[in-house]
Amino acid sequence: MNADFKITSEQAQAAVPVTIFHIGGWLDAQSEGKLLEQARVAYDGGAQYLVIEMRELDTLTSAGMRALQKVYQMFTPKEEHFKTAHLKLCNAPPQIYNVLGITGFLQNIPMYESLDDALESFEKE
């Protein structure tokens, strides 16, 4: 396991332009600010849709979940809360997926098995 948090960003074109964050290591109190800062920069730069790819994520703490919730709120317009998911997750390792499921995160934030599936889902909305 690697406690260091890593985040890289790329752009993809689905039915809409999508920003993709690849995150790895530990998403915890030490790293939540990095995720929030990167999300704010992307949002302020015009990004409206975000996929967080979690393949390399080792640990997700309550602080990390708080950061994901803040990113969700940042990217989800209040009037579209129940219509369109602007934030989607993919490739979560089993232990991360279980934490997200148990805590109810996956009721509002869709999870996909692959990045391609997450990107294709924007075309279905």
N, C-alpha and C positions, 0 to 999 in steps of 0.2 A: 504494500500500500504506500501511496505517496501523499503525504499531508499537504504538499504544496498545491495551490490552486492554479489551474491553467485555463485561460480562455482565449479562443481565437474566433475571428468573425469572418464571414464571407457573405456574398450576395448570391441569390438564385432567382431565376424567373420561373414562376409557376403561372397560374391564372392571374396572379398579382406578384409584384416584386416582394421577395421574402428575404429577411436577414436571418442568417443562421449563426448561432453561437455554439461552438464546440467547447464543452467544459470538462475538466478532469481534476482529479485529486480530491480535496475535501472542500465542500461548500458548507462553511461554518461561520462563526462570529468573526474569525480573522479575515475571511474572504468575501463575506456578503457585500461589503462596500465596493469591491472590484466589479462584481456582477451588476450591482445597481448603477455604478458609474458608467459602465459600458452600455447598459440598456438606456440610460438617460442620453448619452451621446448619440446612440443610434436613433432613438425616438426624436430627439431635437433635430437630427439630420434628415428627418422625413420618413423614417421607417414606420410602417403601420402594421406589419406582420412579422412575427418572430417565431423561429423554431429553436428550441434549446436541445441540442444533441448531447446525450449523457453517457455515451459508451465508456468513457474513461473516468467517470465519476466513481470514486471509491466510498465516500462517506457524505451523508446528508444529515445535518443536525437541525434542531428546531430553528436556529438562526438562519440556516440555509433555506428552510421552508418559508420562513418569514420573507427572505429576499425574493424567492419565487413568487410569493403572493403579491409583493410590491410591484414586481415586473408585470404580473398579470393585470394589476389595477392600472398601471401606467399605459399598457397597450390595449386595454379593453374599454372602449367608450361606454359610458353608463347606459346610454339608450340602446346599445347593441349587446348588452350583457347576456341575454338569453338567445341571441340570434347567431352571431358569428364569433368563432374563437379566433382571436388575433394572436394568441400565444398557444403554441403546441409543443409538446415534448416528444422525444423519441429516443430509442436505443437505451433505455434505462436498464442497468444490471438488475438481476432479480431482487437483491436486498434493497435497492433504491425504489424499485417498482412497488415492493411490498409496503415500504414506509409511506409512499405517496398514496397508495390505496387505503391503508388503514386510517390515515389521517383525513381522508375525504377529499384530497386535492384533485383526484381524477374525476370528481363529479363536475367540476367546472373547467378543468384544463385537460384537453384530450391528450392521450398518450398513443404513440404509434410504434410499431416494431422496427421500422426503418425510416431513414431520412426520406427516401423516395415516397413512401406511403404518406408521410407527413406533408410533403410538398404537394402530392397529388390531391390530398384532402382539401386544399384551398380551391381546387377547381370544382368541387362538388357543392360548394356553398352558394 
